[in-house]
Amino acid sequence: MAIALEETLKRNISQNKLLPVYILFGEEGYLKKNYSDKILGLITSEDDIFNCAKFEGNCDLQAVYDAVLQLPFMADRKYIEICDFDFEACSKTDFDRLCTMISEVPDTAVLVLRYDNTEFDSKKSARFNKLVSVCEKAGGIAANLSHRKTSELVRMLCGGAAKRGIKMETSAAEYLVQTAGEDINLLKNELDKLCAYSAGGLITKQTVENVSVKTVEASVYNLSGHIIQCDVTKALKVLDDLFFMKVEPMVILYTVSSVYVDMMRVFAAGREVSRDEISQMYSYKNRAFLLDRARTNLRKFDGKKLRLSLDALTDADNSLKSFGADARIVLEQLIIRLIYIIEKGESVDKP
């Protein structure tokens, strides 16, 4: 069984070598919708009622099968899409029917199975493995469209700007990802704004500062990143920005705490438990990439450091909820305590 990555799928579509079956799954909803739209665009348009058929959820598989077998009307192929058919919960009869349909897709049709909201463990699900195996034997492809790394997002932004005849500095693209977050839809919208504002010129970090939205979540995650990198100056600067944005102190604390909770879950699970299992256990859904980030962050931690850090976060929570506490001082002290724990392996205020 072979699971393809985005580059393989992208190359297949760019070469216009359509396969009979595509299974699109993974964390990044934008990419799944984007590539299914690209496949559709190579065949027909969405409003072509004769050659485009879309089904959702627990649809009637017989109706899907009939659509697959029907000849296209004044076209070479038909496009058939099933979104979020729950192969884990369906009966054995329906699952076998789905496998048969995948294996018998004629050369006059392209079948796309897209999973946006259906949760399953792609590594351990016997039924999913069977689907992928059948798809592969039928000459199709199963593509895991996961969260893109920051470097990939930067390349995407710079490339998108270049297509509009505008140069975007790498530092500007990196800053946009840091301040606006990693959601591709949001980044594309921000890029459109930046390109319109630049009017054929250059997009710099200052341009991003002047024009782009700064999401609270991205800013707080940057704060967490600076803490884990033990950069006191940058961490306090981000905290200053968050207070300027009038972000509630409890929101700041809870978001920083969530980064440590992610690490604790990965640490407690151990190496024998997969990311997909942890994701399903705690309902991360399309945010499972946070567990990858947590695993990377854990390189700086052991059990003692995690415990001390969680104690510091709990103390800060209690302080913020107490009467008369200065929220800014509480959070500044928390930043110092968390960085000290990472560097020294003990609490700054140990007895």
Buried (B, 14 or more C-beta within 10 A) or exposed (E): EEBBEBEBBBEBBEEEEBBBBBBBBBBBBBBBBBBBEEBBEEBBEEEBEEBBBBBEEEBEBEEBBEBBBBEBEEBEBBBBBBBBBBBEEBEEEBBEBBBEBBBBBEEBBBBBBBBBEBBBBBEEBEBBBBBBBBBBEBEBBBBBBBBBEEEEBBBBBBEBBEEBEBBBBEEBBBBBBBBBBBBBEBBBBBBEEBBEBBEEEEBBBEBBEEBBEBBBBBBBBBBBBBBBBBBBEBBBBBBEBBBEEEBEBBEBBBBBBBBBBBBBBBBEBEEEEBBBBBBBEBEBEBEBBBBBBBBEBBEEBEEEBBEBBBEBBEBBBEBBEEEEBEBEEBBBBBBBBBBBBBEEEEBBEEE
